[in-house]
Amino acid sequence: MDPGKEIRFRVTAESFVDTSPTGPSSSSSSSSAAASTPGSAKEGEGGGGGGGGAAGDTAGQQQEEKKIPYLIYGSVNDQGLGVVEWWENA
């Protein structure tokens, strides 16, 4: 298929996941408080790359936990589906 072309597709399934915001857990709020203290910030700056790696790992875990709220599954495997130009001349 060519990018930017109009297509026809059939919805085969859909998935809805409730992603309503939730309050912070007790463990994440205590770790946030520890990271915001002046002493721990100075240690992280002087430690070189060691402190940055731990923060990067936490951010990576949060991205992995992100869920897609609404997902639509589709198919173009049927008569009359696919790129519209394919069917205009048929």
C-alpha positions in Angstrom: 0.0 0.0 0.0 1.1 3.5 -0.7 1.4 6.0 2.1 -1.2 8.8 2.0 -3.7 6.8 -0.1 -7.3 6.4 1.0 -8.3 2.8 2.1 -11.3 0.9 3.1 -11.0 -1.5 6.0 -13.2 -3.7 8.1 -13.1 -3.4 11.9 -12.5 -6.9 13.3 -12.1 -6.1 17.0 -11.7 -3.3 19.5 -10.2 -3.0 22.9 -10.9 -0.4 25.6 -8.7 -0.1 28.7 -9.7 2.3 31.4 -6.7 4.6 31.9 -8.3 6.9 34.4 -5.6 8.7 36.5 -4.9 7.1 39.9 -3.3 8.6 43.0 0.3 8.1 43.7 1.3 5.0 45.6 3.0 5.2 48.9 6.3 3.8 47.6 6.5 6.2 44.7 5.7 9.3 46.8 8.5 8.4 49.3 11.1 7.9 46.5 10.1 11.2 45.0 10.5 13.0 48.3 14.0 11.5 48.8 15.0 12.6 45.3 14.0 16.2 46.0 16.1 16.6 49.1 19.1 18.9 48.6 21.6 16.2 49.8 20.5 13.6 47.4 20.5 16.0 44.4 24.2 16.9 45.1 25.1 13.2 45.4 23.5 12.5 42.0 25.4 15.3 40.4 28.8 14.3 41.8 28.2 10.6 41.0 28.6 11.0 37.3 26.5 8.6 35.1 25.5 6.3 38.0 22.7 8.5 39.3 21.3 9.2 35.8 21.1 5.5 35.0 18.7 4.8 37.9 16.5 7.7 36.9 16.4 6.5 33.3 15.4 3.0 34.4 12.5 4.4 36.4 11.3 6.5 33.4 11.6 3.4 31.2 9.5 1.3 33.6 6.8 4.0 33.6 6.7 4.0 29.8 6.3 0.2 29.7 3.3 0.5 32.1 1.6 3.0 29.8 -1.5 1.4 28.1 -3.3 2.3 25.0 -6.8 3.5 26.0 -8.6 2.5 22.8 -7.3 0.1 20.2 -9.0 -0.8 16.9 -8.0 -3.9 15.0 -8.8 -3.8 11.3 -8.5 -5.9 8.1 -8.3 -5.2 4.4 -8.4 -8.9 3.6 -11.8 -9.0 1.8 -13.6 -8.1 -1.4 -13.8 -4.3 -1.9 -11.3 -3.5 0.8 -7.9 -2.0 0.6 -6.7 1.0 -1.4 -9.8 2.7 -3.0 -8.0 3.2 -6.3 -7.7 -0.6 -6.7 -11.5 -0.9 -6.8 -12.5 2.2 -8.8 -11.5 0.7 -12.1 -12.8 -2.8 -11.4 
